[in-house]
Amino acid sequence: MNGQTDYIRSLIMKNRLVNLRFPKGYIELYLENNMIVKVPVGLFPDIKKLPAKDRDDWQILDGVGFTFKKSDEGFHLRQFGLQ
């Protein structure tokens, strides 16, 4: 990898999750370094099947993941290519 790629990777890996949003068809992960990672919700069937009102009832887990009150599954930033 080149220096710029290493720098960007280090920024991503050192940051923690601070917020989530669910615009139509997507999950947006907001990191403390002001990065926003946007992925299609279809990549995560367990999230996609949750009704919109249940997606809004989430909890961040130690800055490295999140879960929903109506789901038994937790999601780690690694599942989104982070950390």
N, C-alpha and C positions, 0 to 999 in steps of 0.2 A: 504494500500500500504506500501511497505517497503521503507526505506530511499533512496536506490539507485533509485527506480522508481520515487519517489518524486523529487529527484535531477534532473533526466533526464527530467521530465515533466516541471520543473521550467526553465531549459535551453531552452526548446522549446518555452514555453509560453512567455519568455522575449525577444525573438529575432524577428527581422524584416526581411522581404523579401528584398534581394538585387539583385537577378538575376533570370532569367528563362532560361531554355533550353528545347528543344523539340527533343530529340533523337527519332529515329523511334519507334512509338507506345507508347511513354511515355512523361510525363511532369516531369521535374526536377526543384524543388524549392530550391534555394540557400539562406540560412539564414545567418545573420551576425555572428553567432557563428560557422561558417564553416560547419554546418550540411547541408546535401543534402537530400531532401525528393523526392523519385521517385515513381510516381504512373502511372498506365496505363491511357492513354488519353481516352480510351473507357469509363471510369467512368464519363466523362464530355462530353456528346454528343454535346453541343454547341461549345466546343473547337475542338472536333474531326472533325466537319463538316467544320471548317475553312481551306482553302488551306494553305499549308506550308508557303508560302510567307506572308500570312496575320497573321499567328501565330508569325512570327518574328517581327511584328509591335505592340509590347505590351508596356504597361506603368504601372509602379508600383504605387499603390495608398497608400500613407502614410505608406509604409512599411508593411501594413497588408493585402494587396490584390493587384489585378492586373486586367487590362482590355485590350482589343484589339481595335485598331482604327476601324476595320471593324465589330465590335460586339457592341450591346447595353448592354450586360451583364457584370457585374463585378464579380470577384471571390475573396472570402475572405479566409484567411488561415484556418479559422474554417472548411471550406468545405473539407480541406485536413487533418483534424484531429489535426490542430495546433491552438494555441492561445486559 
